[in-house]
Every structure is written in C-alpha cells, then in structure tokens.
Amino acid sequence: MILNTVINKTVDYAGRFFDKRLENRGEEIAKKMIEKETAVLNQLSSNRAELVGASRFFNNISVTEEVLIEESAERCQKAQVGCHVLAIQDTSEMNYESHRGKLSNHDPELGPVGNDKDIGFFIHPVLVLERENAFPLGIADVHVWNRNWDKKTKKERKYQSQPIEEKESYRLLECSEASKKVLSESASVTIVADFDSDIYEEFVRVPDEKTELVIRSSYNRKLHDSDKKLFEHFEQKETAGTYDLEIKGGKI
C-alpha cells in the first residue's frame, strides 16, 4: 500500500508525448499495472474500452521505447538523491514462440532467443533499491535488443579478438555506466549483477570513489599481486556465515 501510494503520486507523463490525451492515458495504464500487478493489457484492462485505449497508446508513434525509458530513469533519479542504493541488473528472455504464427522472421525487433530457434527478444533492466530496507526507487536504465537470424557464431566472428563495443555483453557495461549517471546524486551505489557481467572492462571502467561492484564470478581469474587464482583463494577460506532463503512459487 505504501509503495503504491508513492508511485501513484509520481506517475506523470506531462510533456513526454506532447499530447495531453496520451499523457493521461499513459498515467492511467501505469496505475493499472501497479494496481493489477501485471503488464498484460487484457489482464489489467477492466473492459474492452480500456483494452482498446491501452493498445492504441502503445501503437502510437509518439510512444517510443526511448521515451518510456527516459521517463523511468528521470523518476528514479528524483527518488535516489542522498540514498545508499543497490543497482541490480540481469537479462530476461522474452520468448514468443507460442505466437510464431502471428509474427514474422523479418520483424527487425525480433530474432532467435537463447536456444537459437524460438522467436523473441531480450531485455536488461537495472532495478534500484534503497540499500538499508530494499525499498524500490525505480528503474535506472533498460536495454532491449534482439539477435539476427543470420548471426555468425563466436568462432566465425573471432569473438576473443573483438573489441567489447562489438560484443553483445557490451550492453552490461552500457547499463552500468548509464545507471551511474542517473544515480550520480546517491550517497553510494553498489551494482549487483550475474556472471554475464564478469568482464574485464566492467571492473576497469565502472568502479569509482562511490561505486562498487558485486558480480557473480564466471572466470577463475588470477588475483592482483598474487600467483593464486580466485576460486582456489576462496576454497581455502572459512565460511563467514550462512542463511536460509525461503523461495515461494514453482520449481527453479
């Protein structure tokens, strides 16, 4: 209830679409998403009129991915001033294989997902939480992309010799750097990410006097000023502590 109240007061697309009707519709949809806890239009709509209105909103040429991300980042920027924050990022796969009959392989915004067969796209958001109480402050950045059906293999692309800017993993670095700008007035920022973010450039470019990284390790890297490697180093350490985490829902 407290979270809904805070978000509802900040929902305002004024000036974003240069159309008051679109701005009002956007605000109504955002509130419905919070109220119904879903982004599926036919689930958050109370009647056909609302469903048609929401569909027209997202199909309007003024409602772009970039504008929606900018609005989200701006709200997050206002909420995080002076806070110690966690910026948690990860990639999700949007799989639309069950709707393939309605989609086209020629759609520039769709392509093969993780199994290289199903159709869909990927999304990489950065969720910002207040560190002390895990209160959500917003989304600092979102990167959406899709692969091409004729994408070459890593071997064909000589992946190891490619600059980071030409690799798909560059999205992680871009999101971290974009989030740092949005969170520039935070007291401190801890970026939390999965093993996909265990890339050299992330550790070199992102940390600064108030920005730290917590990354799940993927590579057994050599430690600084030591002949030891990361995994062996921690295997020799005593366990500092453990805790039980209850996971509700289906199987993992």
Secondary structure by P-SEA (a helix, b strand, c coil): caaaaaaaaacccccccccaaaaaaaaaaaaaaaaacccccccccccaaaaaaaaaaaacccccaaaaaaaaaaaaaaacccccccccccccccccccccccccccccccccccccccccbbbbbbbbcccccccccccccccccccccccccccccccccccccccccaaaaaaaaaaaaaaccccbbbbbbcccccccccccccccccbbbbcccccccccccccccaaaaaaaccccbbbbbbbccccc
